[in-house]
Amino acid sequence: MTTVIAPRSGVAFRLSKDQILRVIDPEGGQVSDLLAYNASDVREAISNGRTFDYEETIQLTKGNRLWSNRSNPMIEIVEDSAGTHDFLLTPCSEATFRHFYADKPVHRGCFGNLAEALAPFGIEADAIPVAFNIFMNVPVGPDGRIKVLAPPTAPGDFIRLRALDDLIIGLTACSAYDSCGGSFKPIHYEIER
């Protein structure tokens, strides 16, 4: 069954060990922030630093795993039609909008959406780490500078992620203008098995 995440909103749910989460960009050009926490101890969460260290790359795709702050693998990427994702940037927030989009209305962003969705699982806002930003296009130049460009995804592009433990997942349809090429669209997801 496909579940729709409305534009500029977020959800949280349980994902059992060995279940597959399929995240789909139904219209193309939309980012989805993903967080994962160990369901038995939510102080254990995905870590970009541990992931980059153990996977020895910042370009994560099929065959790579996302690791936790306790050095445990949490998620394995089992299929990836997009091939472009970011694990450098934090979820957009009200502060992000004030900093980068002074001429646009302030939005609570993915951070606020994730904080609200994760609260029933006992996860506080201060426990939100850097998200795995599915479909986000953040090239790093030879000088180390980063840019945020529109996602290169086409309608129907997807990523399939296998849970390596029982997890709490936070997932959004991103709210930041640059991340989504200036428009906001839904994200679909399915839990397989």
C-alpha positions as CSV (number, residue, x, y, z in Angstrom):
1,M,0.0,0.0,0.0
2,T,1.3,3.4,-0.9
3,T,1.2,6.2,1.7
4,V,1.3,9.9,0.6
5,I,3.3,12.5,2.5
6,A,1.7,15.8,1.6
7,P,4.0,18.6,0.4
8,R,5.9,20.4,3.3
9,S,4.9,17.8,5.9
10,G,6.3,14.8,7.7
11,V,5.5,11.4,9.3
12,A,7.0,8.9,11.7
13,F,6.4,5.2,11.9
14,R,7.9,1.8,13.0
15,L,9.9,-0.3,10.5
16,S,10.7,-3.8,11.6
17,K,14.0,-5.5,11.0
18,D,14.3,-6.8,7.5
19,Q,11.3,-4.8,6.2
20,I,12.0,-2.8,3.1
21,L,11.0,0.9,2.9
22,R,10.5,2.2,-0.6
23,V,10.6,6.0,-0.9
24,I,9.2,7.3,-4.2
25,D,9.4,10.7,-5.9
26,P,6.1,10.5,-7.8
27,E,6.4,13.8,-9.7
28,G,10.2,14.3,-9.8
29,G,12.2,17.1,-8.3
30,Q,11.3,16.5,-4.6
31,V,13.5,15.8,-1.6
32,S,12.6,13.6,1.4
33,D,14.5,13.9,4.7
34,L,14.9,10.5,6.4
35,L,15.8,9.9,10.1
36,A,16.2,6.5,11.8
37,Y,16.3,5.6,15.5
38,N,16.7,2.3,17.2
39,A,13.2,1.3,18.4
40,S,14.5,-0.2,21.6
41,D,16.7,2.9,22.5
42,V,16.0,6.1,20.6
43,R,19.3,7.6,21.8
44,E,20.8,5.5,19.0
45,A,20.3,7.3,15.7
46,I,21.7,7.5,12.2
47,S,25.0,9.3,12.0
48,N,26.5,10.9,8.9
49,G,30.0,11.0,10.4
50,R,30.0,7.3,11.2
51,T,28.5,6.5,7.8
52,F,31.1,8.4,5.9
53,D,33.8,6.9,7.9
54,Y,32.7,3.2,7.6
55,E,31.4,3.4,4.0
56,E,34.4,5.6,2.9
57,T,32.3,7.7,0.6
58,I,29.9,10.7,0.8
59,Q,28.1,9.4,-2.4
60,L,25.8,6.8,-0.9
61,T,23.8,4.5,-3.1
62,K,23.0,0.8,-3.6
63,G,25.2,-1.4,-1.5
64,N,25.9,1.2,1.1
65,R,24.7,1.2,4.7
66,L,23.7,4.0,7.0
67,W,25.4,3.7,10.4
68,S,24.4,4.8,13.9
69,N,26.1,7.0,16.4
70,R,27.0,3.7,18.2
71,S,28.7,2.3,15.1
72,N,26.0,-0.2,14.3
73,P,24.6,-0.5,10.7
74,M,20.9,0.6,10.7
75,I,19.8,0.6,7.1
76,E,21.1,-0.9,3.8
77,I,20.4,0.7,0.4
78,V,19.2,-2.3,-1.7
79,E,18.0,-0.5,-4.8
80,D,18.4,3.1,-6.0
81,S,17.0,4.5,-9.3
82,A,18.1,8.1,-8.5
83,G,21.7,7.7,-7.3
84,T,21.8,11.3,-5.9
85,H,21.3,11.9,-2.1
86,D,22.8,14.1,0.6
87,F,24.0,13.3,4.1
88,L,25.8,16.6,4.7
89,L,23.0,19.1,5.5
90,T,20.7,19.3,8.5
91,P,16.9,19.4,8.1
92,C,15.6,22.8,7.1
93,S,14.0,24.8,9.9
94,E,12.6,28.2,10.8
95,A,16.1,29.4,11.2
96,T,17.0,28.1,7.7
97,F,14.2,30.1,6.2
98,R,15.2,33.3,8.1
99,H,18.9,32.8,6.9
100,F,18.4,31.9,3.3
101,Y,14.9,33.0,2.3
102,A,14.4,36.4,4.0
103,D,12.0,37.5,1.2
104,K,9.8,34.4,1.7
105,P,7.4,33.4,4.4
106,V,9.0,31.5,7.3
107,H,8.1,27.8,7.5
108,R,8.9,25.4,10.3
109,G,10.5,23.2,7.7
110,C,11.5,19.6,7.9
111,F,12.9,20.0,11.4
112,G,9.6,21.2,12.8
113,N,7.7,18.5,10.8
114,L,10.0,15.8,12.1
115,A,9.9,17.1,15.7
116,E,6.1,16.9,15.7
117,A,6.0,13.5,14.0
118,L,8.6,11.9,16.3
119,A,7.4,13.3,19.6
120,P,4.9,10.4,20.2
121,F,7.8,8.0,20.1
122,G,9.6,9.9,22.9
123,I,12.1,11.6,20.5
124,E,12.7,15.3,21.4
125,A,13.7,18.0,18.9
126,D,17.2,18.1,20.3
127,A,17.7,14.5,19.3
128,I,17.2,15.2,15.6
129,P,20.5,14.6,13.8
130,V,21.6,15.4,10.2
131,A,19.1,13.7,8.0
132,F,19.7,11.4,5.1
133,N,18.3,13.7,2.4
134,I,16.9,11.3,-0.2
135,F,17.1,12.7,-3.8
136,M,18.8,15.9,-2.6
137,N,21.4,17.3,-4.9
138,V,24.4,18.8,-3.0
139,P,27.5,18.8,-5.2
140,V,30.9,19.5,-3.5
141,G,33.2,21.6,-5.6
142,P,37.0,21.1,-5.8
143,D,37.4,24.0,-3.4
144,G,35.2,22.3,-0.8
145,R,32.2,24.7,-1.3
146,I,28.8,23.2,-1.6
147,K,25.7,24.1,-3.6
148,V,22.1,23.1,-3.3
149,L,20.7,22.3,-6.7
150,A,17.3,21.0,-7.8
151,P,17.0,17.2,-7.5
152,P,17.7,15.4,-10.8
153,T,14.9,12.9,-10.2
154,A,12.3,12.0,-12.8
155,P,8.7,11.0,-11.9
156,G,8.7,7.6,-10.3
157,D,12.4,7.5,-9.1
158,F,12.8,5.6,-5.9
159,I,15.1,4.2,-3.3
160,R,14.6,0.9,-1.4
161,L,16.0,0.7,2.1
162,R,16.2,-2.5,4.3
163,A,16.0,-2.1,8.1
164,L,18.9,-3.9,9.8
165,D,17.2,-3.5,13.2
166,D,13.8,-2.5,14.5
167,L,13.6,1.2,13.8
168,I,11.6,4.4,14.2
169,I,11.6,6.3,10.9
170,G,11.0,10.0,10.4
171,L,10.3,10.9,6.8
172,T,9.3,14.2,5.1
173,A,8.3,15.9,1.8
174,C,10.9,18.7,2.1
175,S,10.0,22.3,2.6
176,A,13.0,24.2,1.5
177,Y,12.9,26.2,-1.8
178,D,16.4,25.4,-3.1
179,S,16.3,21.7,-2.2
180,C,13.2,21.2,-4.3
181,G,13.9,23.5,-7.2
182,G,11.4,26.1,-5.9
183,S,8.3,23.9,-5.8
184,F,6.8,21.6,-3.3
185,K,5.5,18.1,-4.2
186,P,4.4,15.0,-2.3
187,I,6.5,12.0,-1.4
188,H,5.1,8.5,-1.5
189,Y,6.4,5.5,0.5
190,E,5.6,1.8,0.8
191,I,6.6,-0.8,3.4
192,E,7.3,-4.1,1.8
193,R,7.1,-7.4,3.6
